[in-house]
C-alpha cells in the first residue's frame, strides 16, 4: 500500500485536493478532523491539566485555548506534545484498516506534515500551493480569523517555498479549478509507478 502525504499551508486548498482524492476512491485521513474529535474526547483532560479553564462540559473551548496560547510563548509546544502522539495513533489505526482491506493507496491529509516530521513516514508528498495574496484572501474570509491569527499560524508552519522544494508533486491551486484537477489527475496516474515502502517500514 502506497502512503501519500497531502499537505500545504493554511488556505492553500488541502481540503479541496483531499475531496478530489476521495472522489477517485482513495481513502483519506483528515488530521484536522481527528484533532476536532480529540478536542471532545481523549485530549480534553490532558489539555485541561496543561491549560486550566480551557475546557467546558467535556469539550475544549477553542476560543479560551487560543487566548491561553497567545499568552504563553511555549504554549503551542506543550499543546503539540499532547495532541501529536494521539493523532499519530489515529493515523496508524487508519493505515492498518486500509492495509487490511487491501487499499492500494492511502492518503494522510496533514497540515503540519513537514513540521511534525511525518514526511519521513510516507512514500510520496503532495503539496498544494498558491500565492500569499490568494492565501490571505481565502483565510481572512473564515469566521473569527484576523491578520494577527494568520500571522501566528504562518509563523508555526514551514515557508511555502520550502514545502514546494521538498515535495514530490506540487499542485497550483491559485489558477482555475480545472487546472488544479488536471494536475491532480496527472499525479494520480503517476502514483501507479511508485513503489510502496513506508507502511512496512514505519506503520506495520
Number of C-alpha atoms within 10 A of each C-alpha: 19 21 22 23 27 29 28 28 24 20 21 27 22 24 16 15 22 21 14 15 18 14 10 11 12 19 20 21 20 19 20 15 11 16 18 14 14 17 21 17 13 15 20 22 17 14 21 17 11 14 18 13 14 20 21 12 8 14 20 22 16 13 12 16 20 15 11 17 17 14 10 13 10 10 17 15 12 15 17 13 11 16 19 15 11 16 19 14 11 16 18 15 14 17 24 15 12 18 17 9 9 10 15 15 20 23 24 23 23 22 21 21 25 20 12 12 9 15 20 14 17 23 19 21 25 24 26 29 25 18 13 13 9 14 19 17 11 14 17 15 10 10 7 8 11 14 11 9 15 16 11 12 12 14 10 12 17 15 12 19 9 10 22 18 11 14 19 14 18 22 24 19 24 18 11 10 12 10 14 20 17 13 16 21 14 12 16 15 9 11 17 12 8 10 12 19 14 18 18 9 10 11 14 11
